[in-house]
Amino acid sequence: GDVPVEHLCFTSLLVFGDEGVPKGVMKKVLKKDYMQMVQEGLVSYQREVKELPIELVQEVLDQLACIDRALAGTMMNDMLIVGRSGGGRRSVVSLLAHMFRLQIFSPPPARKYGDKEWKRDLKQVMQMTGVEKQPTIFFLEDHHLTSSSFLESINSLLSAGDVPGIWTNEELEPLLAPLKEEWAASQGRGGTARTPFEYFVQQVRERLRIVMSMDAKHPHFLPYCAANPALFSCTTVLWLDEWSQQSKNIICQQMLGDIVADKKHDIGGLLLHIHESQHCMGACPRHFITLLQTCKAMYESKIASSSGQATHLQKGLQKLHEVSQTVEKLKADAHEKKKAVTEKSKLAEEAMQRITVAMQKSAERRQVVEQLESKTKVEQERNEAEKVEIERELASTQPVLDEAKKAVGSIKPDHLNEIRALKMPPDPIADVLSGVLRLMGVHDNSWTSMKKFLAGSGAIQRILNFDPRQITDDIRKSVEQLLRDKASSFDHATIYRVSVAAAPLAKWVTACVRYSAVLVKVGPMEKALEEKRRSLEAAVQQVESYKAELVQIDQTVVAMKEEFQARTGEAEVLKVELDRAETTLMKADSLMSKMSGERDRWQVQTREIQRDAELLSTYTSVAAAYCTYLGPHSEDYRTQANEMWTQKCGLDSFDVLKAMSSESELLTWKAQGLSADRLSQENAVMIKYGNMVPFIVDPNSQAVEWLKQHAVNADVVLAQDPKLVSQLELAVRFGKTIIIQEVDGIDNFFFPLLRRDLMRQGPRQAVQIGE
């Protein structure tokens, strides 16, 4: 069905051209869809550029739609936006430029900015759009137009696309060189530019959008407009009025949240009334936003401090209640402690009796351990002597066996192959191999068996790994008989002449037989030694068992001594605690009688704090209005405004000093050099809680002297100091307070800092100060 026209708006953000900016084709969309597009653009802007303090109320959406339509045109796409400070002119232009993918260019804030710098910036922005083909918004505010000649240049740029006399002949040649080919090509397509310079001007007029944001209350507004008619004839004029009541209510709710949620007190209505009452004194949207910010900061600060004070009093009352309960407990505890003292003394006596029995058992067990240790020591020494004798017997034959094994290990496989190649071995070789096979437990002593043994893999290694302890009595006797019967075969000289490989084997057979004979001799000795060793180990284990039992007994004795000391100590402590409880009981009874009046006073103060907490939002609203609107005014006007506001919110009276400071704080300020008159004290409160940078009119320099004491480590600098910009940079970088004296006006390089115009630089935020 048809959509009512009040639910529609037109935008150029749906169709983009080749250069990535809208082509100027207006499409109708639902207002809710347009709101969604703007919200997405706002999120993107805040993520990529900086935080943007803008509330998307209906007036803001209407402004965006108007600027959208004006900037989207291919011609006549310049604007004059007129409104009061804080109305969001700069914010809506910045947001829409981001959504249009347009660059924003403004003259950089500089301390010394004159015609030379102005022409430099004009040339730069014209070159960006005319030569580099970069669509750009040239955004100007009142503080940029410090000279009427600046606006004359803008007037020419709006009407003709050029500023007469800005370019010299030497500058035009390199400027137009990149455009000559494009200009020549445009002639073939029906272009109207007769010269490269006219083509350059066309490019500038097509891509440069001049947006001027001016305040109708500025003293230069009317003269500038009268002297430069192109401001109205060649631009789209957008005149921004005050926000509607509905929009102001929405902004209140979004900025103040729970503060305006209180249904008992119409805080939103009070703040709107306060702001409207100051229209006659020049209040603008900037003041309204500052009022809300200051109110929120004050409310949160007072909530924290008042809740802390109330909590302190409630804790005091709770302590008094706890003291009365403690007195009753002390009376009951005193009786219980008397019974406990008697019980602890009895337990201590029982512990002493158990200690005596355990110590007697420990002495008996210790005597048994000493006797067993003496006996096992003698047995151990005797076993060591027998072990040495056995090792001595074995040592006499071990070297011979090792030498024989070494000789066997040196036998080469070729030598074994020679023996194996024999059809029938000589008798010495047969005797030696017979001895080897017998020792290895092989009963077949035929030449076939011998060859098989020699042909087997690892024959030498089997001999080397053979353990003589495997030789049985029958085998040893058989080989001994062989050694006696064939003694010449095992003679080294004889067997070596017969076979180089058999000689080490003969030596090994002889050594194994000798070693086995020694083992037979020491066998009974080793068996007896092993039995004694097991007996000794059993005795040692018994000693260790007794020692462990003794350690456990000693530990039990220590534990019982500790228990005895604990029981005795507990009894003594209970006696001391009993005496102390009786003394405390007497003091507590006396204290309770004295504190009865103090408890009544604390209860009254708690009720007063709770009552003030209900009116806290009202107090902070009026105090925030003080800080926002009444700073420039006299005491009489402050009194008049205070009476009007207190009457509106239903208060009998309101004292900003009592609400936002304390007696001790005022005394501290006085000691720091602040005058004791009420006007100075109110001004100090405004400086402390105000959200804007204070501009102090101080002919006698009294406020400056107080600020030097109040702001610790503050830097003081004159406005005429050539190092002022450097001092400002250092103060911003290190978070210091800076006091600037002899200020007769606000230079344009102050504006980014005063407006807190923070930009994102990666994870950090930065503000531009000077060039």
Secondary structure, 3 states (H helix, E strand, C coil): CCCCHHHEEEECCCCECCCCCECCCCEEEEHHHHHHHHHHHHHHHHHHCCCCCCCCCHHHHHHHHHHHHHHHCCCCCCEEEECCCCCCHHHHHHHHHHHHCCEEECCCCCCCCCHHHHHHHHHHHHHHHHCCCCCEEEEEEHHHCCCHHHHHHHHHHHHHCCCCCCCCHHHHHHHHHHHHHHHHHHHHCCCCCCCHHHHHHHHHHHHEEEEEEECCCCCCHHHHHHHCCHHHHCCEEEECCCCCHHHHHHHHHHHHHHHCCCCCCCHHHHHHHHHHHCHHHCCCHHHHHHHHHHHHHHHHHHHHHHHHHHHHHHHHHHHHHHHHHHHHHHHHHHHHHHHHHHHHHHHHHHHHHHHHHHHHHHHHHHHHHHHHHHHHHHHHHHHHHHHHHHHHHHHHHHHHHHHHHHHHHCCCHHHHHHHHHCCCCCHHHHHHHHHHHHHCCCCCCCHHHHHHHHHCCCHHHHHHCCCHHHCCHHHHHHHHHHHHHCHHHHCHHHHHHHCCCHHHHHHHHHHHHHHHHHHHHHHHHHHHHHHHHHHHHHHHHHHHHHHHHHHHHHHHHHHHHHHHHHHHHHHHHHHHHHHHHHHHHHHHHHHHHHHHHHHHHHHHHHHHHHHHHHCHHHHHHHHHHHHHHCCCCCHHHHHHHHHHHHHHHCCCCCCHHHHHCCHHHHHHHHHCCCCCCHHHHHHHHHHHHCCCCCCCCCCCCHHHHHHHHHCCCCEEEECCCCCHHHHHHHHHHHCCCEEEECCCCCCHHHHHHHCCCCEEECCEEECCCCC
